[in-house]
Amino acid sequence: MTQSDSLQHRANENLAFFSSELFKVVQTSGIFSDSKIFADAVPKNTYEHILTQFELNSPAENNASLLRFIERYFELPCPQESAPANLHINIELQIKSLWRHLGRQADKNRSGSLLPLSSHYIVPGGRFREIYYWDSYFTALGLIESGKVSVAESMLENFIELQSQYGCIPNGNRSYYLSRSQPPILAMLVELLLPYQAEPEKFILKTIVAVTREYDFWMDGHELLNSQHVECKRVVRMPNGSILNRYWDNEATPRPESFNEDIELAAGLSTTEASEFFRNIRAACESGWDFSSRWMQKQNSLTSIRTTRIVPIDLNSLIYKMECLVAEFYLVIDDKEQSNKFANYALERKSAIKQYLWSEDEHYFMDFDLDENTQSPIKSLAGVLPLFVELVSEEQSALIAKEISEKFLKVGGLVTTNIESSQQWDAPNGWAPLQWFAVKGLLNYQQQPLAKQIMLRWLDTVNLYFEQTGKLMEKYNVCDQACTAGGGEYDVQEGFGWTNGVYQAFLKELKELS
């Protein structure tokens, strides 16, 4: 058996274990407050042996005996050490020390859910003990500013390795993430690292296959679409025949890393309804926005989630950016035929985005509701992505900037939506990646005063929290800087990769503007 076959076999064994009675019993027992703990456990023996012992010994009579069984047969992940808080140093020095704290060397090839990586990488922090796909782009912004280009390059190599081994770039390097990806940033990561390459053409030749494979992943099934069959996986045929994309997950079962949470939410649903719920909650995880009123029919009901029924403006903007970059990359290596093909894809997508996702009434880009055949009423910060990827007119850019200033700009930065729900990707929370997309988008259209204001307010929020606690966080309350961000399935996490990266990148942008 080759190493590649061995890795695939181990991942398949682990995925099969998630369907076992032992896994279900443990995850619904309440022993662990976070389902991710047992999903990340490493077996001390073969799964076959452990399951046999479970059947023979019936340890599920009570939680005490079940916990003893778990501790005997599994190595549980150690609680993630919080980054050392330091109230007495400059925040930039703390971020540089955090890169060491969050850094991981090449993984050992062990059983369990971890998909081993061959090169150095950075984890986000807290309960997130593995690499995450879209997080890594924003982390890389900071790594470059810290003089750690080689680490960012290693992370790119890891993603290409994962894609080669498993057929896609998963949400993160865990087996339970293999059925979905995250917002596609591979081409953008290549673009980000390109200026640091001694041989740019060689670098593109090395990465172009992976970038086009990612495009194929998102467009899988597009050739099957017609006037009768308008949806397949991540592609959707719009009424005029153009193709746009949506978030999806290949599975329609409870998430292993949130098993108990999903089972409890699905209680009372029919089998069909539960399957749809599981698919849609998984698809929201692929979006990175887990979770938001963007995806829900009822703003405060997670069971009404319907992510796969939404054509999202952010995803389609990022795929447009991918098409443009691939066209550029093929020009560099002198493949004009491929370059023209992807340039045409980009033009077609740009036209469809403007037709279906631009709202003349709202002066803003909105998601599209497939069931209602109209734009979603939820206005979110995802609508800034067309600025970031430069597909809007000057007139539209001014209208969007006005909406950002009037609807999203708060005392501490940009709020994700103006809907106050129990979900973390809603008000009052702000997130580093969305601040970055907005700022860079505004700068693309000479909206420097607003971009500068956003950066200063966001940096102020991060600084205030750091001065009080010595910590950098996953997300922040931008409506009331005195309050900690909340909402979602877990407590706000410390670390934090993308916060650190965007903080450093904003300092650079401000210096260039001054």
KOLVEXDO-669432 format. One record per atom (N, C-alpha, C): residue in three letters; z, x, y. Coordinates in steps of 0.02 Angstrom, whole numbers, plus 50000, padded with zeros to 5 digits. Atoms other than C-alpha are relative to their C-alpha. Layout:
alaZXY ...
//
This chain:
met500005004349940 met500005000050000 met500005004450062 thr500034996249938 thr499515007050170 thr500594998250044 gln499465001549953 gln500765007950312 gln499874993450035 ser500175006349966 ser499834993750398 ser500154994149955 asp499865005450048 asp499934982950241 asp500754999049992 ser499275000450009 ser501774987150223 ser500334996450059 leu499725003349941 leu502154981850402 leu499854992549999 gln500185007250003 gln501204965450380 gln500414996549947 his499615002950055 his502094962350215 his500724998750022 arg499315000949977 arg503804964850294 arg500054994350051 ala500005005549952 ala503374953250438 ala499944993349964 asn500095006250037 asn502784939950315 asn500634998149961 glu499385001250035 glu504374941850212 glu500534997150048 asn499525002349951 asn505424939650367 asn499854992850023 leu500205006749979 leu504444924250422 leu500164994949945 ala499835004550056 ala504664916750249 ala500754998849997 phe499275000950000 phe506544919750261 phe500224994850051 phe499825004949949 phe506584909150419 phe499924992849975 ser500085006750030 ser506064894350310 ser500514998649945 ser499535000650056 ser507464897250185 ser500594995550017 glu499415004149991 glu508964886150159 glu500575004050031 leu499484995849971 leu510134900650200 leu499915000550076 phe500124999349929 phe509324903150370 phe500174993550036 lys499875006449968 lys509404884650410 lys500754998450003 val499285001350003 val511224883350355 val500375004150052 val499654995649952 val511774898250459 val499864997750072 gln500195001649930 gln510814892950615 gln500284993450023 thr499735006549980 thr511494875250612 thr500764999649990 ser499285000050013 ser513284880350568 ser500425000550063 gly499614998949939 gly513804884550745 gly500385006550000 ile499654993550003 ile514434901750691 ile499815004350060 phe500244995949945 phe513364910050824 phe499834995550060 ser500145004049940 ser513294903451002 ser499275000750021 asp500694998749983 asp511534910651018 asp499615000949934 ser500394999750062 ser510274907550877 ser499635006649992 lys500384993850002 lys509404923850922 lys500395005549962 ile499604994850033 ile510854933950848 ile499805000549926 phe500164999650071 phe510494929250667 phe499255001149989 ala500724998850006 ala508604929150696 ala499855007550006 asp500104992849991 asp508784947650744 asp500395004249949 ala499604996350049 ala509914952250597 ala499565003949951 val500374995750047 val509364966050477 val500324999249931 pro499725000750068 pro509574962550289 pro500195006749970 lys499784993950033 lys510554975550191 lys499715000849931 asn500324999950066 asn509624971150031 asn499354996150007 thr500625003949995 thr507994962349989 thr500174992750014 tyr499895007149987 tyr507814944550049 tyr500074996249934 glu499975003450066 glu507524939349868 glu500705000549971 his499334999050027 his509184946849814 his500514995950039 ile499515003649958 ile510134939349961 ile499964992549987 leu500075007250011 leu509424921949932 leu500254997949931 thr499735001350067 thr509844922949748 thr500764999850002 gln499274999849994 gln511644927649790 gln500264993850038 phe499805006049962 phe511724913249913 phe500024993949954 glu500025005650047 glu511214900949778 glu500565000449948 leu499494999150053 leu512434908249651 leu500714998950027 asn499314999949974 asn513954909449766 asn500184994150045 ser499885005849957 ser513764893849874 ser500505001450056 pro499524998249948 pro514604901850025 pro500034995250059 ala500055004449942 ala514174887350140 ala500534994650001 glu499475005150002 glu515744877450096 glu500374999650066 asn499685000049934 asn516524882650261 asn499735006150039 asn500284994749958 asn516084893950406 asn500305006849987 ala499674993650014 ala517344907150359 ala499675003649942 ser500334996950058 ser516564910250189 ser499275001750015 leu500694998649981 leu514824909050263 leu499955006350043 leu500004994049958 leu515234922250393 leu500135006249959 arg499874994250044 arg515944933750259 arg499365001949963 phe500634998850035 phe514314931750163 phe499505003450046 ile500474997149952 ile513284935650318 ile500185007350014 glu499794993349984 glu514304951050359 glu499915004849940 arg500104995850059 arg514134957150179 arg499265001949992 tyr500714999050015 tyr512244955350171 tyr499555001450060 phe500414998949941 phe511664957550350 phe500355004650049 glu499764996049944 glu511844969950490 glu499834996150064 leu500125004049940 leu512064959450647 leu499885004550060 pro500124995949941 pro511404965950813 pro500655000950040 cys499424998849958 cys512744974050918 cys499914996450066 pro500065003149934 pro513134964751077 pro499705005050050 gln500344995549953 gln512004972051211 gln500505002350053 glu499564997449949 glu513024983451320 glu499724998650069 ser500225001149932 ser512934978151499 ser499895006750034 ala500114993849962 ala512214991151614 ala500625001450041 pro499404998349962 pro513645000451697 pro499934998050073 ala500015002249930 ala514014991951862 ala500245005850044 asn499804994749955 asn514135003952006 asn499944997750072 leu499995002649931 leu514654997952178 leu499945005650052 his499934994449953 his514645015252254 his499385004350005 ile500614996049994 ile512865021552234 ile499454995750030 asn500595003249974 asn511215017452313 asn499654996049945 ile500315004350051 ile510305003252223 ile499405003449968 glu500574996650028 glu508775014152200 glu500215005149946 leu499744995450051 leu509805027152107 leu500234996149938 gln499795004250057 gln510545013252000 gln499394997849958 ile500605002150036 ile508795007251955 ile499745005849957 lys500244994250038 lys508295024751902 lys500455001349939 ser499564999250058 ser509835025751791 ser499904994349950 leu500135005750045 leu509415008551721 leu499395001249956 trp500574998550043 trp507745014951657 trp500235003749938 arg499724996650059 arg508745026351543 arg500384995049956 his499605004850037 his509915012251493 his499574995049961 leu500445005050030 leu508485000351454 leu499465003249956 gly500514996550039 gly507405013551370 gly500155000049926 arg499944999750073 arg507095013551182 arg499485005049974 gln500464995450032 gln506335027351077 gln499614996349945 ala500395003050054 ala505105024150936 ala500474997049948 asp499575003550048 asp505805011850809 asp499955002849930 lys500004998650072 lys506295015350631 lys499684994149964 asn500335005250039 asn505315005650502 asn500514996749954 arg499475003450039 arg506654993450440 arg499814992849988 ser500095007250011 ser506714976050369 ser500314996250058 gly499755004149946 gly507124961750484 gly499434997850045 ser500525003149957 ser506214953250626 ser499675004950047 leu500294995349952 leu505884968750733 leu499345002849974 leu500644996850016 leu504064974350733 leu500035007050030 pro499874993349975 pro504254993250747 pro499445002550045 leu500474997149953 leu503405002150892 leu500035007649994 ser500064992850012 ser502805020150885 ser500175004250062 ser499904996349938 ser503125024851067 ser500584997350040 his499455001749954 his504475024351200 his499844993450035 tyr500105006249962 tyr504725007351284 tyr500634998050037 ile499455002649960 ile505834997751404 ile500124992749981 val499825007050013 val506754981751359 val500224996850066 pro499785003249937 pro507154968751493 pro500745000750013 gly499274999649992 gly509034968951462 gly500344993949972 gly499615005650026 gly510434957651401 gly499824998449928 arg500155002250068 arg510004947351247 arg499295001949978 phe500694998250014 phe508214953551258 phe499985007449979 arg499914993350029 arg508324968651142 arg499335003149977 glu500654997850022 glu506444970951117 glu499535000050061 ile500495000049945 ile504894973651223 ile499744992950010 tyr500325006549985 tyr504174958251309 tyr499355001350038 tyr500684998449979 tyr502354957051351 tyr499914999650076 trp500175000249929 trp502144950551528 trp500535003350044 asp499474996349964 asp503824957651584 asp499785007250015 ser500134992849998 ser503114974851552 ser499555002050057 tyr500434998449943 tyr501814973951690 tyr500435001350062 phe499574999349941 phe503164971751823 phe500495005849992 thr499604994150014 thr504274984551739 thr499605006350015 ala500424994149990 ala502814996751746 ala499925001650075 leu500044998749927 leu502704994551936 leu500565004750021 gly499434995849983 gly504445002051948 gly499995006749966 leu500044993650036 leu504185015251815 leu499555004950037 ile500464995749963 ile502715021951914 ile500345002750063 glu499654997749939 glu503755022552074 glu500565004949984 ser499484995450021 ser505105031751977 ser499725006449968 gly500304994050029 gly503865044851918 gly499975000049924 lys500005000650072 lys503855038251740 lys499354996849975 val500655002750020 val501995034951719 val499925000549924 ser500084999050072 ser502075041751541 ser500334994549960 val499665005450036 val503305028151490 val499574993650005 ala500445005849993 ala502155014651561 ala499395000749955 glu500574998850046 glu500715022651464 glu500204998749928 ser499765001150068 ser501765022251306 ser500054992549985 met499955007250010 met502075003651330 met499314996949990 leu500695002250011 leu500205000751347 leu499785001649929 glu500184997950068 glu499945010451185 glu500344995649948 asn499645004450046 asn501264999751100 asn499664993249994 phe500335006550002 phe500374983651149 phe499345000349961 ile500634999250037 ile498714990151084 ile500145000749926 glu499814999250070 glu499584995150923 glu500194993349969 leu499815006650025 leu500354977850903 leu499384995749989 gln500625004050006 gln498664969750933 gln499605002149939 ser500384997450057 ser497824981050806 ser500314998149933 gln499655001450061 gln499154977750676 gln500034992649983 tyr499855007150013 tyr499444959050697 tyr499494995150028 gly500535004449977 gly497884952250782 gly500104997050069 cys499885002349931 cys498684948050950 cys500565004250029 ile499424996949968 ile499914954751076 ile500534994550004 pro499525005550003 pro501434944151034 pro500464999850062 asn499495001249949 asn502724937251155 asn500475006150007 gly499584994050004 gly503814952051102 gly499955002949931 asn500084996950066 asn503964963950955 asn500524997649951 arg499625003350053 arg504834951750839 arg499514995849958 ser500445003950043 ser504034943050690 ser499964992750022 tyr500005007149981 tyr504554926050758 tyr499604998850064 tyr500435000749942 tyr503464929350911 tyr499255000649983 leu500694998650018 leu501854932350813 leu499534994150008 ser500435005949994 ser501214914550833 ser499804998650072 arg500185001149930 arg501064916051022 arg499995006750037 ser500014994249956 ser500734928351161 ser500404998450063 gln499725001549934 gln501224928051346 gln499445000850051 pro500534999349950 pro500254927851510 pro499655006849994 pro500364993850017 pro498884940951481 pro499975005050058 ile499984994949948 ile499184956851579 ile499735006749977 leu500234993650027 leu498374970151469 leu499495003350045 ala500514997249955 ala496844972451581 ala500315002350065 met499664998149938 met497974972851734 met500415006449991 leu499624994050014 leu499054986151652 leu499535006149997 val500504994650000 val497494996651619 val499805001650072 glu500184999049930 glu496994994151802 glu500565003750038 leu499434997049967 leu498744999151859 leu500055007549984 leu499924993150023 leu498725015251758 leu499385004350012 leu500634996449993 leu496915019951792 leu500025005650052 pro499994994649950 pro497245029951953 pro500385006249978 tyr499594994350022 tyr498435041351857 tyr499675003849942 gln500344996850057 gln497145046451726 gln499555005750024 ala500434994349983 ala496315063451735 ala499274998649982 glu500675001850022 glu494825056251642 glu499944992449995 pro500015007349999 pro494615037951694 pro499524996949950 glu500495002950046 glu493045034851591 glu500265000349928 lys499724999350068 lys493895041451434 lys500564994949989 phe499455004850004 phe495405030351470 phe499734993049988 ile500295006650009 ile494315014951484 ile499684999349931 leu500295000150068 leu493365019351325 leu500554999049948 lys499445000550047 lys495055020651239 lys500314993049999 thr499655006449994 thr495675003651300 thr499554993850001 ile500455005749989 ile494124992651322 ile499974995449939 val500025004250060 val494104986551141 val500604995449998 ala499395004150000 ala495894980451155 ala499974994650053 val500045004949946 val495564971851320 val499534994349982 thr500475005250020 thr494044962551252 thr500274996049941 arg499685003750055 arg495014958051094 arg500504994950028 glu499535004849970 glu496334950051204 glu499624994150028 tyr500415005549974 tyr494984939951290 tyr499784995449942 asp500205003950059 asp494354934451118 asp500584995749974 phe499425003850022 phe496124929151072 phe500074993650041 trp499915005949957 trp496244917451221 trp499424995249995 met500595004350003 met494474910751196 met499844997749929 asp500125001850071 asp494624908351007 asp499894992549993 gly500175007050012 gly493784892050958 gly499554996950053 his500405002949946 his492764889751117 his499314997749976 glu500675001750025 glu491144889251016 glu500004993449962 leu499955006350037 leu491794873750924 leu500034993950047 leu499905005549953 leu492004863451082 leu499334996650017 asn500585003949979 asn490784849451123 asn500264993650032 ser499805006049965 ser490804832351205 ser500484995649960 gln499535003950041 gln491744824851057 gln500645004049984 his499444995750018 his492874839651015 his500155004550060 val499914996849935 val493604845251182 val500595004750003 glu499434995550000 glu495144855151131 glu500035003949935 cys499894995950059 cys495464869451012 cys500465005850019 lys499514994849986 lys497004880651016 lys500105000850076 arg499864998449929 arg497034888851190 arg499424998450046 val500585001649959 val495344882551252 val499914992450006 val500105007049985 val494904865851331 val499324999350035 arg500645001649967 arg493204858651377 arg500124994850053 met499905004649945 met493284850551548 met499434995050003 pro500525005249999 pro492274834751589 pro499305002450018 asn500664997649981 asn490854844851666 asn499715005149951 gly500224995350051 gly490714855751510 gly500265007150007 ser499714993349991 ser491594871151581 ser500625000849956 ile499434998450044 ile492944879851480 ile500575002950041 leu499394997249971 leu494724882651542 leu500505000949944 asn499514998350052 asn496284888151450 asn500674996650011 arg499335002749998 arg498014881651410 arg500455004549957 tyr499534996550043 tyr499584888651330 tyr500074996249933 trp500015002750068 trp499804885851143 trp500475004149958 asp499654996150051 asp500764891450990 asp499714997849933 asn500325001650064 asn500034892350815 asn500464996349953 glu499525003550042 glu501624884850741 glu500264993850034 ala499705006249975 ala502404867650760 ala500654998749964 thr499355000250034 thr504134871250690 thr500535002550048 pro499474997449956 pro505834875350766 pro499935007650009 arg500014992849987 arg505894892550848 arg500585003349963 pro499454996750035 pro506914904250735 pro500535002650048 glu499534997149953 glu507714912350888 glu500374994850041 ser499655005549966 ser508224895250957 ser500034994049952 phe500075005050054 phe508314885850792 phe500474994150011 asn499525005549993 asn509894875750819 asn499864995950062 glu500155003549938 glu509434871550997 glu499414995149991 asp500595004250011 asp507734864750942 asp500154994249954 ile499835005350047 ile508444854950796 ile500414994550035 glu499595004949964 glu509724846650908 glu499594995950049 leu500435003649953 leu508424842151039 leu499544995249965 ala500485004250037 ala507254834950907 ala500344994349961 ala499655005350037 ala508604823850830 ala499794993250027 gly500205006749978 gly508024805850834 gly499254999250009 leu500735000449996 leu506174810150849 leu499704998949931 ser500355000750063 ser504954804950714 ser499725006849980 thr500284993750024 thr504164818550607 thr499425002450044 thr500574998349958 thr502574818050711 thr500235002050070 glu499744998449933 glu503524817850876 glu500355006850000 ala499654993650004 ala504614832450819 ala499515005849996 ser500504994850006 ser503104842650770 ser499675001450068 glu500294999149933 glu502314839650941 glu500495003350048 phe499484997049958 phe503954843951026 phe500055007549987 phe499934992950017 phe504104860450931 phe499405004050026 arg500594996649976 arg502304865250973 arg500035001050076 asn500004999749927 asn502534861351156 asn500545004450028 ile499464995649975 ile504194870251177 ile499815007349986 arg500254993350014 arg503424885551093 arg499475002150050 ala500534998549952 ala501904884551207 ala500295001750068 ala499674998449937 ala503064884451357 ala500285007149999 cys499774993150006 cys503794900751291 cys499415004850009 glu500584995849988 glu502034907951288 glu499855000650074 ser500145000049928 ser501884903251472 ser500445004950038 gly499514996049964 gly503394913951516 gly500474995650041 trp499605004649961 trp504064898751611 trp500394995549952 asp499615004150047 asp505334893051483 asp500714999050027 phe500445005749996 phe505694880451547 phe499964997550071 ser500115002349932 ser505084870951700 ser499774992749998 ser500245006849993 ser504744853351761 ser499234999749998 arg500734999750007 arg502914859051762 arg499774997049934 trp500215001750068 trp502874855451576 trp500274993249977 met499645005850026 met503924839651566 met499774993450032 gln500195006649975 gln503454821351581 gln500564997050041 lys499405002249963 lys505234817451635 lys500365006350022 gln499774993749971 gln505954830551751 gln500645002749970 asn499364997650027 asn507674831351668 asn500064998849925 ser499995001150072 ser507164828451487 ser499565005149966 leu500384994750034 leu506654843751388 leu499614997249941 thr500375002950056 thr506134832651243 thr499334996950022 ser500645002649976 ser504744826051355 ser499505005550015 ile500434994349986 ile503954843351361 ile499314999049970 arg500695001250020 arg502054842951348 arg499555005650025 thr500354994149973 thr501464860451388 thr499265000249981 thr500694999550023 thr499874859251284 thr499554994750032 arg500405005249966 arg499314844151387 arg499865002050072 ile500094997649932 ile499274854651546 ile499515005950001 val500434994249987 val497874866151605 val500315003750059 pro499594996849948 pro498894878851704 pro499595004650047 ile500354996049950 ile498294887051864 ile500145007449992 asp499844992950006 asp499214903451831 asp499625003349943 leu500364997150058 leu498474906451658 leu499265000950015 asn500724999649987 asn496704902651714 asn499845005150054 ser500104994749950 ser496894913951865 ser500035006949967 leu499934993550033 leu497474928251755 leu499425001549954 ile500594998850042 ile496034925751634 ile499395001450043 tyr500534998249952 tyr494844925651782 tyr500055007350020 lys499884992949982 lys495614942251834 lys499795004549942 met500204996150058 met495364948651657 met499245000549995 glu500735000050004 glu493534943651659 glu499705004750053 cys500244995549947 cys493274952551826 cys500125007349983 leu499834993050016 leu494154968351767 leu499585002549943 val500414997850056 val493224968851602 val499295001650024 ala500664998749972 ala491594967551700 ala499995006850035 glu499954993649966 glu492164982251807 glu500055005849951 phe499904994650049 phe492724992551658 phe499345001749965 tyr500644998750034 tyr491044990451570 tyr499515003650046 leu500434996449954 leu490164996351727 leu500165007450001 val499784993049998 val491205012251727 val499725003949940 ile500264996650059 ile490615016151550 ile499264998649990 asp500735000849996 asp488835011251597 asp499734995149947 asp500255005450044 asp488674995551489 asp499874994050044 lys500165005149951 lys487794984251613 lys499934993149967 glu500095006550033 glu487414970651486 glu500674996549991 gln499335002950009 gln489244967951442 gln500324998450068 ser499725001149933 ser489734969651625 ser499734993550029 asn500295006149973 asn488524955951677 asn500254993849963 lys499765005750039 lys489124944651536 lys500694997850024 phe499335001849979 phe490934945451591 phe500014997950074 ala500055002249930 ala490464943951775 ala499794992750004 asn500215007050002 asn489594927651732 asn500564995549975 tyr499425003950023 tyr491114921651635 tyr500474998750059 ala499545000649943 ala492154924951791 ala499744994950050 leu500295004749952 leu490954915351903 leu500074992849975 glu499945006850029 glu490974900351785 glu500724997650005 arg499305002049998 arg492874900351777 arg500214998650073 lys499835001049929 lys493044902151966 lys499764993250024 ser500275006649981 ser491934886851990 ser500424994449971 ala499605005250033 ala492954876751864 ala500694999550030 ile499335000049969 ile494614881951941 ile499974996450066 lys500045003249934 lys494034876652113 lys499864992549994 gln500165007150007 gln493354860152049 gln500594996049975 tyr499485004050033 tyr494834854751942 tyr500715001550022 leu499314998049986 leu496354864152006 leu500165000650075 trp499884999949928 trp496124864652195 trp500094992850024 ser499875006649972 ser496894849552284 ser499854999950074 glu500155000849929 glu496094844652449 glu500574996450036 asp499455003749969 asp497554832952480 asp500625004450011 glu499394995949998 glu498934845552443 glu499885006850034 his500174993549972 his498004860652514 his500295005749957 tyr499654995550046 tyr498584869952360 tyr499684999449932 phe500245000250069 phe498124874252181 phe500544996949955 met499555003850043 met498894862552052 met499785000849927 asp500185000650070 asp498954861551863 asp499604993649990 phe500405005950016 phe497814848751778 phe500294996649938 asp499715003950055 asp498494834851666 asp499434997249958 leu500555002150044 leu497334832251517 leu500044992649982 asp499935007050021 asp498034815251470 asp499844995350058 glu500135004349942 glu497954808051646 glu499325001450032 asn500654998049973 asn496314817051683 asn500025000850076 thr499924998849928 thr496964821851854 thr500505005750010 gln499544994449987 gln498004835251938 gln500734997849992 ser499295001250008 ser499844836551899 ser500324999050069 pro499665000849936 pro501024830552037 pro500495005550016 ile499504994749991 ile502144845852014 ile499695005950037 lys500234994249961 lys501854858852149 lys500475005949985 ser499594994350020 ser502454875852090 ser499725006450028 leu500214993549975 leu502354894052139 leu499445003049958 ala500584997950038 ala501054896152002 ala499364999450041 gly500585001149958 gly499844890152136 gly499825005950045 val500174994149959 val499904907252222 val499555004849961 leu500394995250040 leu498994915952078 leu499275000650023 pro500694999149976 pro497254912052147 pro499955004950059 leu499984994949947 leu497744922452300 leu500035006949969 phe499904993550032 phe498304936652187 phe499365002649968 val500614997850034 val496664936852090 val499384999550044 glu500525000149949 glu495624934152248 glu499404995549982 leu500565004650014 leu494624918752200 leu499954994450052 val500005005449951 val494964908252356 val499625002050063 ser500334998749936 ser494064906552522 ser500525001750053 glu499544998549945 glu494814912452685 glu500354993650025 glu499715006449977 glu495074894252736 glu500554997749952 gln499505001950049 gln495984890452574 gln500615004550003 ser499444995349998 ser497054906052590 ser500484998250056 ala499575002049943 ala497694900252760 ala500394993749984 leu499655006250019 leu498114883052691 leu500555001449950 ile499494998250051 ile499034890652542 ile500585003650033 ala499464996349965 ala500004902452655 ala500454995150037 lys499615005049964 lys500554887552759 lys500464996249952 glu499605003550051 glu501154878452601 glu500575004549976 ile499484995450023 ile502094893952543 ile500565000450052 ser499504999449946 ser502954895652712 ser500424993750008 glu499645006349986 glu503404877252729 glu500364997249940 lys499735003450060 lys503774872252548 lys500405004649954 phe499704995650050 phe504324887652452 phe500455005450030 leu499614994649971 leu505074900252573 leu500714997750016 lys499305001549990 lys506974899652568 lys500365006250027 val499624994649970 val508354910552637 val499975006449959 gly499984994150044 gly508284922152486 gly499345001949969 gly500654998650030 gly506434922452447 gly499644993549983 leu500395005850019 leu505234910452362 leu500314996449940 val499745004150054 val505884896152255 val499424998249954 thr500535000950050 thr504924892552094 thr499684993150006 thr500225006749982 thr504774873752122 thr500524997150047 asn499505003349959 asn505664861752238 asn500354994449963 ile499675005050042 ile506274851252093 ile500645003049972 glu499364997750028 glu508104853352049 glu500114996749933 ser499905002450068 ser508214851451862 ser500515004749967 ser499544995650036 ser509294859551729 ser499635006149972 gln500414994650028 gln507874871651690 gln499975006050048 gln499944993949960 gln507864889651749 gln499385001650042 trp500604998949961 trp506064889651812 trp499884994250048 asp500015005149948 asp506464876551943 asp500495002150055 ala499514998649947 ala507484875852103 ala500704999949972 pro500074995849940 pro508564884252159 pro499805007249985 asn500104993150022 asn507964899552064 asn499355003150026 gly500584995949984 gly506774913252116 gly499955005649949 trp500134995050051 trp505984925951999 trp499565005750028 ala500364994149974 ala505344943552034 ala499254999749990 pro500734999950008 pro503604941651956 pro499634995350047 leu500335004849956 leu503214926452062 leu500025002350073 gln499984997049933 gln503784935352221 gln499425005050006 trp500524994949999 trp502584949352175 trp499304996950005 phe500655003349998 phe501094938052141 phe499874997150070 ala500095003149934 ala501384928952306 ala499885005350054 val500054994849948 val501614944552412 val499325003649995 lys500644996550007 lys500114953752341 lys499414995350016 gly500525004749984 gly499074938052355 gly499924999050075 leu500035000849928 leu499524935652537 leu499715006250034 leu500274993849971 leu499154953952575 leu499255000549988 asn500735000150013 asn497434951552495 asn499624996350054 tyr500335004249949 tyr497064939052634 tyr500305001150069 gln499764997949934 gln497854948252781 gln500554995550028 gln499425004049979 gln499404937252785 gln500635004450000 gln499464995050002 gln500534952252819 gln500674997450024 pro499345002249977 pro501904943652922 pro500394995949948 leu499665004150051 leu502284930752787 leu500185004249939 ala499854995750057 ala502154943652648 ala500605004350013 lys499434995849983 lys503364954952739 lys500654996150001 gln499405004249997 gln504584940752768 gln500264998549930 ile499805001450069 ile504584936352582 ile500335006249970 met499724993850028 met504884954552533 met500705001350027 leu499354998649970 leu506314956652655 leu500544995249975 arg499515004950024 arg507164940552601 arg500185001249927 trp499864998750071 trp506984944652416 trp500435006349992 leu499604993850004 leu507634962452439 leu500714998850024 asp499345001749976 asp509084955452538 asp500414996549947 thr499665003550054 thr509514943752395 thr500245004849945 val499834995250053 val509474957752266 val500555004750025 asn499504995549972 asn510464969252381 asn500684996850006 leu499365003449992 leu511814956452419 leu500364999349933 tyr499695000850065 tyr512114953052235 tyr500235006849973 phe499814993450024 phe512124971552196 phe500625002650036 glu499414997849962 glu513384975152334 glu500634996649975 gln499415003750024 gln514544961852262 gln500195001749928 thr499874999450072 thr514354965852077 thr499785006749970 gly500284993950029 gly513424982352052 gly499484998649947 lys500465001950053 lys512174972951944 lys499334997650029 leu500655003049986 leu510324968251947 leu499874994849946 met500025005750044 met509904951551870 met499284997849985 glu500655002750022 glu508494942551781 glu499704995350051 lys500235004949951 lys508374928951914 lys500544999150052 tyr499535000849945 tyr509214924052077 tyr499954993050030 asn499995006249962 asn509724908552173 asn499765001750070 val500284998249934 val508604909852327 val500154994750053 cys499825005249952 cys509224893752407 cys500695001050028 asp499324998549978 asp511034899352417 asp500195006749970 gln499894993250025 gln511274918052401 gln500725001249976 ala499304999150021 ala513154915852375 ala500114997449929 cys499935002950067 cys512834906752210 cys499575003849950 thr500374996850054 thr512294914152044 thr499474995349973 ala500535004150030 ala510664908051967 ala500254997349933 gly499805003050064 gly510854896551817 gly499424996149969 gly500505004150034 gly509954883951707 gly499735003449938 gly500324997250059 gly509044886251544 gly500445000149939 glu499684999950065 glu509554889951366 glu500555005349993 tyr499534994450007 tyr510614905451399 tyr500265001950068 asp499724997749936 asp511694913551532 asp499525005050033 val500424995249964 val510834923751667 val500145007049973 gln499954993650033 gln510494941051596 gln499985005750051 glu499984994149958 glu510834958151670 glu499465005049978 gly500464994650017 gly509664973051674 gly499665002950061 phe500465004150039 phe508364968751724 phe499315002450016 gly500634996449993 gly506644976151696 gly499564997950057 trp500485001949948 trp505544965751808 trp500304999650069 thr499674999949935 thr506824964151946 thr500005007150028 asn500004993049979 asn506994983051953 asn499315002350023 gly500684997849985 gly505114985651952 gly499744997150065 val500255003149939 val504704973152089 val500405002450060 tyr499604997449945 tyr506154979452196 tyr499695006650025 gln500284993549980 gln505424997052194 gln499304999350030 ala500685001049975 ala503654990852220 ala500004997150071 phe499955002849933 phe504184980652372 phe500195005250052 leu499824994649953 leu504994995852452 leu499385004050018 lys500634996349987 lys503325004852434 lys499554996050047 glu500445004249959 glu502354990152508 glu500244999850072 leu499725000449932 leu503524989052657 leu499885006550038 lys500144993549968 lys503325007652693 lys499275000450023 glu500724999849983 glu501435005652691 glu499834995350057 leu500125004849946 leu501534990752810 leu500295002450066 ser499654997949938 ser502664999652935 ser499605005350038 
//
